[in-house]
Amino acid sequence: MIRTPSPLTGQDIGSAHYSTRAVLDVLLQKHGLDFGQWAGLRTLATRGEALGRSDFERVLTESRAFAPETPETPETLSTLADRLTDAGLATANASGGLSPTPRGAALHAEITDALAEVTDRIHGHLDPADLAVTQRTLSLITDRARELHDEL
């Protein structure tokens, strides 16, 4: 059976991912953060309520920010709350619930604004309908790849 090559490959998707991740990493470095700290701070800043450590780790794991295929390890995840509190970006309440400090919330807002500008520079000129199709396609590919991963 002859297969027609796909016009979209994993290499294409990976190239887009790694290129945009490299831009994010540079932006985060300028703000003194690594990706793990950003993922943790973003999680705390967007939840609206304090998260216990186990919920914090669960949310990050489910988001795939710390999926097995990323350079972030379980050890990094288990120490992330301490890294954020030690940096003054998060605080724990009396029951251990984590939330961003005012400094952490301000840094999150600053980076979020910078990311919006970067995102606009990367694909703001593209047709919104094309971006919507791309998003749906990538979601389907992600879902299918996760299903296949679980089957293998």
Helices and strands as residue ranges (DSSP letters): H 10-30, H 35-47, H 53-62, H 74-86, E 90-92, E 98-100, H 102-123, H 128-151
